Amino acid sequence: MEDNFFEKVYAIAKQIPCGRVTSYGAIAKALGTARSARMVGWAMNASHNREDIPAHRVVNRKGILSGKHHFQGTNLMRQLLESEGIEVMDNQIVNFEKVFGNRMLANCNYFLIFQKISKIQHYIKKLN
């Protein structure tokens, strides 16, 4: 179950465009599990040896780089965000509201529903 949840988190994280961020709680809410922000954090921490997951784009609800300690080097998360044009001061994103991609997560809900429908269609084809 945990692996499946993590993969759903990763599917959403992959949708965060360069120069935008979201929060652990926003991902949890997009998954329909609003109280699982901490598990989203665990998923992000477990993703650091996967280059296809932009974990640096997921921060806490106040824009604080709370996951920075899980990156190699003390400033890597900040450096990655700054390389995408996101300003960081004192380990917090400046103008967080402007780079917070909450609308993007609504599209992720449709993406996850599409994934489920595709899997169901695949199983139906196998049965026939």
C-alpha positions as CSV (number, residue, x, y, z in Angstrom):
1,M,0.0,0.0,0.0
2,E,2.8,2.5,0.9
3,D,4.6,1.9,-2.4
4,N,1.3,2.6,-4.3
5,F,0.8,5.8,-2.3
6,F,4.3,6.9,-3.0
7,E,3.9,6.3,-6.7
8,K,0.7,8.4,-6.7
9,V,2.6,11.2,-4.9
10,Y,5.4,10.9,-7.5
11,A,2.9,11.1,-10.4
12,I,1.7,14.4,-9.1
13,A,5.2,15.7,-8.2
14,K,6.2,15.1,-11.9
15,Q,3.5,17.5,-13.0
16,I,4.9,20.4,-11.1
17,P,6.4,22.7,-13.7
18,C,9.8,24.3,-13.5
19,G,9.6,27.6,-11.6
20,R,6.6,26.5,-9.6
21,V,6.2,24.8,-6.2
22,T,3.5,23.1,-4.2
23,S,3.1,21.8,-0.6
24,Y,3.0,18.4,1.0
25,G,-0.6,19.2,2.1
26,A,-1.7,20.3,-1.4
27,I,-0.5,17.0,-2.8
28,A,-2.2,15.0,-0.1
29,K,-5.4,16.9,-0.8
30,A,-5.1,16.3,-4.5
31,L,-4.9,12.6,-3.7
32,G,-8.1,12.8,-1.7
33,T,-6.1,12.1,1.6
34,A,-5.9,15.6,3.0
35,R,-4.6,14.4,6.4
36,S,-1.6,12.6,4.9
37,A,0.8,15.5,4.3
38,R,3.4,13.8,6.5
39,M,3.3,10.7,4.3
40,V,3.8,12.9,1.2
41,G,6.9,14.2,3.0
42,W,8.1,10.6,3.5
43,A,7.5,9.9,-0.2
44,M,9.5,13.0,-1.1
45,N,12.3,11.9,1.2
46,A,12.4,8.4,-0.3
47,S,12.6,9.9,-3.8
48,H,16.1,11.4,-3.7
49,N,17.8,8.7,-5.7
50,R,15.2,9.1,-8.5
51,E,16.2,11.9,-10.8
52,D,12.7,12.0,-12.4
53,I,11.1,13.3,-9.2
54,P,11.4,17.1,-8.6
55,A,11.3,16.8,-4.8
56,H,12.8,20.2,-4.4
57,R,9.6,21.7,-5.7
58,V,7.6,20.5,-2.7
59,V,7.7,22.6,0.4
60,N,5.7,23.1,3.5
61,R,2.4,25.2,3.6
62,K,4.3,28.4,4.5
63,G,6.9,28.0,1.7
64,I,9.6,26.9,4.1
65,L,12.2,24.5,2.7
66,S,11.4,22.0,5.5
67,G,12.8,19.0,3.4
68,K,16.2,20.7,2.8
69,H,18.0,18.4,5.2
70,H,17.2,15.4,3.0
71,F,19.2,16.8,0.0
72,Q,22.9,16.3,-0.4
73,G,24.6,19.4,0.9
74,T,23.0,22.0,3.0
75,N,21.9,24.3,0.2
76,L,21.1,22.0,-2.7
77,M,17.3,22.4,-2.4
78,R,17.7,26.2,-2.4
79,Q,20.1,26.1,-5.3
80,L,17.8,24.0,-7.4
81,L,14.8,26.3,-6.7
82,E,16.9,29.4,-7.4
83,S,18.2,27.8,-10.7
84,E,14.5,27.7,-11.7
85,G,14.0,31.4,-10.9
86,I,12.4,31.0,-7.5
87,E,13.8,33.4,-4.9
88,V,14.6,32.0,-1.5
89,M,15.5,34.0,1.6
90,D,16.3,32.4,5.0
91,N,15.1,29.0,3.8
92,Q,11.7,30.3,2.8
93,I,10.3,31.1,-0.7
94,V,9.8,34.8,-1.3
95,N,6.4,35.6,-2.8
96,F,5.3,32.0,-2.1
97,E,1.7,32.7,-3.3
98,K,3.0,33.7,-6.8
99,V,4.9,30.4,-7.4
100,F,2.5,28.1,-5.5
101,G,0.9,25.9,-8.1
102,N,-2.4,24.9,-6.5
103,R,-4.4,25.1,-9.8
104,M,-2.0,22.8,-11.4
105,L,-3.0,20.1,-8.8
106,A,-6.6,20.2,-10.0
107,N,-5.2,19.0,-13.3
108,C,-3.4,16.2,-11.5
109,N,-6.7,14.9,-10.1
110,Y,-7.8,14.4,-13.7
111,F,-4.5,12.8,-14.5
112,L,-4.9,10.3,-11.7
113,I,-8.5,9.5,-12.7
114,F,-7.3,9.0,-16.3
115,Q,-4.6,6.6,-15.0
116,K,-7.3,4.6,-13.0
117,I,-9.6,4.4,-16.1
118,S,-6.7,3.2,-18.2
119,K,-5.9,0.5,-15.8
120,I,-9.5,-0.7,-15.6
121,Q,-9.7,-0.7,-19.4
122,H,-6.5,-2.8,-19.5
123,Y,-7.9,-5.4,-17.1
124,I,-11.2,-5.5,-19.0
125,K,-9.2,-6.3,-22.2
126,K,-7.4,-9.1,-20.4
127,L,-10.7,-10.6,-19.3
128,N,-12.1,-10.6,-22.8
